[in-house]
Amino acid sequence: MSSKRILLVGGCGFIGHNLAIKLINLGHKPFIVDSLSVNNLRSIEQEDVINKKLYEGILENRLELLKKNNIELIIQDAREYHEISKLYSKIDPDIIIHLAAVSHANKSNKDPHSTFDHSLRTLENTLDFAKNPKTHVIYMSSSMVYGNFNSLDVDEGAICKPIGIYGTLKLSGELLIKSYNQVFDLPYTIIRPSALYGERCVSRRVGQIFIENAIQGKEITINGDGEDKLDFTYIEDLVSGIASCCEKKNAINQTFNLTYGHSRKINELLNILKSEFPNSKVNYSKKEKFMPERGTLKTEKAKKLINYKSNFSIEDGYIRYINWYKSFWKKFNS
Ligand SMILES: NC(=O)c1ccc[n+]([C@@H]2O[C@H](COP(=O)([O-])OP(=O)(O)OC[C@H]3O[C@@H](n4cnc5c(N)ncnc54)[C@H](O)[C@@H]3O)[C@@H](O)[C@H]2O)c1
């Protein structure tokens, strides 16, 4: 396998920094372009965020790890067309992985304007650069493009009927990329992850909030009755799958679900948490509006075409994540 120059736009986020470390360990040369201004150090310091100090510590830890792994980070807003065109030319990547976005459904519904700007404006800039010379673009879409699942599991051919701003913009991004493929023959891969959890996430998704509240002796709130099922996916499975998309020709011009491939109830995740924090207190509240009914995202296509393997059930992945949190918490408070 030849070493590739891989540009990660929005690469200092949760997925991006874990992916960059994976790629360098596989012998590739990752470069990160990130403004650190969305769900990251520069925005968090200006916002009224719960656990602010803790998140600053986690985000600084990301930067330390990137430095330790000799991964180049260029701080730049990817909305700035002229600056990024010059920068991307200089980097001269074989592959661009586009991760920049407002990556949270609730935040997107509250601020559609900035979601469009950071998600689609930045994507169009990437595509405009990538069309000449033709550069493989890997786009991070989402399970939210499907909207309410019509059945217990969906494959990539299922009809997409997103609900709300986030899923709709993700689907718009997919269509935009496909149009660049039609018009400019641009090689692409679209990835649909779901319900990710793992080390150094600050996005306040369910698995993270559970641990943070449990570790601080705070009550855990579940939106709904906890019987909803999600295809919880450990970050290591996703980044391994994305790395395969960088390395396998079969990934070109394809859309893949990259998840664990088997949905589990939120209450099952909670039971794993309780095995580590037996005194946790739980209360149930109303389900969030605009949250679609989801389930399993089938991964058979990725297994067949790129040899994708998911290795971490929540029994394995979530325990690893909890253990990491406990040790980070201890260091953070010492
Ligand atoms: N985490 C999940 O569960 C999940 C699930 C499905 C899809 N996704 C998608 O995967 C991608 C990455 O997700 P994540 O969890 O790493 O998100 P994240 O919020 O942790 O990271 C996004 C990064 O993009 C950067 N960014 C945003 N706008 C930018 C701009 N204009 N210029 C430069 N950098 C900019 C931010 O500073 C941040 O570091 C997103 O597109 C997200 O929608 C995530």
The ligand as an SDF file (V2000), in Angstrom:
LIG
                    3D

 44 48  0  0  0  0  0  0  0  0999 V2000
  -19.8490   12.5460   15.8220 N   0  0  0  0  0  0  0  0  0  0  0  0
  -20.9140   11.9360   15.3010 C   0  0  0  0  0  0  0  0  0  0  0  0
  -21.6490   11.1810   15.9840 O   0  0  0  0  0  0  0  0  0  0  0  0
  -21.2350   12.0980   13.8280 C   0  0  0  0  0  0  0  0  0  0  0  0
  -22.2010   11.2650   13.2970 C   0  0  0  0  0  0  0  0  0  0  0  0
  -22.5190   11.4100   11.9610 C   0  0  0  0  0  0  0  0  0  0  0  0
  -21.8690   12.3560   11.1830 C   0  0  0  0  0  0  0  0  0  0  0  0
  -20.9240   13.1710   11.7190 N   0  0  0  0  0  0  0  0  0  0  0  0
  -20.2810   14.1710   10.8440 C   0  0  0  0  0  0  0  0  0  0  0  0
  -18.8750   13.9600   10.8280 O   0  0  0  0  0  0  0  0  0  0  0  0
  -18.1820   15.2280   10.7410 C   0  0  0  0  0  0  0  0  0  0  0  0
  -17.2240   15.3950   11.8990 C   0  0  0  0  0  0  0  0  0  0  0  0
  -17.9340   15.2320   13.1180 O   0  0  0  0  0  0  0  0  0  0  0  0
  -17.2520   15.4880   14.5370 P   0  0  0  0  0  0  0  0  0  0  0  0
  -18.0510   14.7330   15.5250 O   0  0  0  0  0  0  0  0  0  0  0  0
  -15.7790   15.2770   14.4310 O   0  0  0  0  0  0  0  0  0  0  0  0
  -17.5550   17.0430   14.7080 O   0  0  0  0  0  0  0  0  0  0  0  0
  -16.7860   18.1510   15.5980 P   0  0  0  0  0  0  0  0  0  0  0  0
  -17.7720   19.2140   15.8760 O   0  0  0  0  0  0  0  0  0  0  0  0
  -16.1070   17.5050   16.7400 O   0  0  0  0  0  0  0  0  0  0  0  0
  -15.6600   18.6700   14.6030 O   0  0  0  0  0  0  0  0  0  0  0  0
  -15.9200   19.5560   13.5420 C   0  0  0  0  0  0  0  0  0  0  0  0
  -14.6310   20.3480   13.3250 C   0  0  0  0  0  0  0  0  0  0  0  0
  -14.8260   21.1610   12.1540 O   0  0  0  0  0  0  0  0  0  0  0  0
  -14.2210   22.4140   12.4110 C   0  0  0  0  0  0  0  0  0  0  0  0
  -14.8680   23.4140   11.5480 N   0  0  0  0  0  0  0  0  0  0  0  0
  -16.1800   23.7430   11.4890 C   0  0  0  0  0  0  0  0  0  0  0  0
  -16.3630   24.7560   10.6320 N   0  0  0  0  0  0  0  0  0  0  0  0
  -15.1340   25.0800   10.1520 C   0  0  0  0  0  0  0  0  0  0  0  0
  -14.6650   26.0490    9.2400 C   0  0  0  0  0  0  0  0  0  0  0  0
  -15.4950   26.9440    8.7040 N   0  0  0  0  0  0  0  0  0  0  0  0
  -13.3530   26.0710    8.9490 N   0  0  0  0  0  0  0  0  0  0  0  0
  -12.4790   25.2020    9.5250 C   0  0  0  0  0  0  0  0  0  0  0  0
  -12.8540   24.2780   10.4290 N   0  0  0  0  0  0  0  0  0  0  0  0
  -14.1770   24.2190   10.7260 C   0  0  0  0  0  0  0  0  0  0  0  0
  -14.4760   22.6850   13.8870 C   0  0  0  0  0  0  0  0  0  0  0  0
  -13.5910   23.6610   14.4200 O   0  0  0  0  0  0  0  0  0  0  0  0
  -14.3070   21.3050   14.4890 C   0  0  0  0  0  0  0  0  0  0  0  0
  -12.9890   21.0800   14.9440 O   0  0  0  0  0  0  0  0  0  0  0  0
  -19.2670   16.2980   10.7200 C   0  0  0  0  0  0  0  0  0  0  0  0
  -19.5240   16.6340    9.3860 O   0  0  0  0  0  0  0  0  0  0  0  0
  -20.4590   15.6030   11.3310 C   0  0  0  0  0  0  0  0  0  0  0  0
  -21.6640   16.1730   10.9000 O   0  0  0  0  0  0  0  0  0  0  0  0
  -20.5890   13.0550   13.0460 C   0  0  0  0  0  0  0  0  0  0  0  0
  1  2  1  0
  2  3  2  0
  2  4  1  0
  4  5  1  0
  4 44  2  0
  5  6  2  0
  6  7  1  0
  7  8  2  0
  8  9  1  0
  8 44  1  0
  9 10  1  0
  9 42  1  0
 10 11  1  0
 11 12  1  0
 11 40  1  0
 12 13  1  0
 13 14  1  0
 14 15  2  0
 14 16  1  0
 14 17  1  0
 17 18  1  0
 18 19  2  0
 18 20  1  0
 18 21  1  0
 21 22  1  0
 22 23  1  0
 23 24  1  0
 23 38  1  0
 24 25  1  0
 25 26  1  0
 25 36  1  0
 26 27  1  0
 26 35  1  0
 27 28  2  0
 28 29  1  0
 29 30  1  0
 29 35  2  0
 30 31  1  0
 30 32  2  0
 32 33  1  0
 33 34  2  0
 34 35  1  0
 36 37  1  0
 36 38  1  0
 38 39  1  0
 40 41  1  0
 40 42  1  0
 42 43  1  0
M  CHG  2   8   1  16  -1
M  END
$$$$
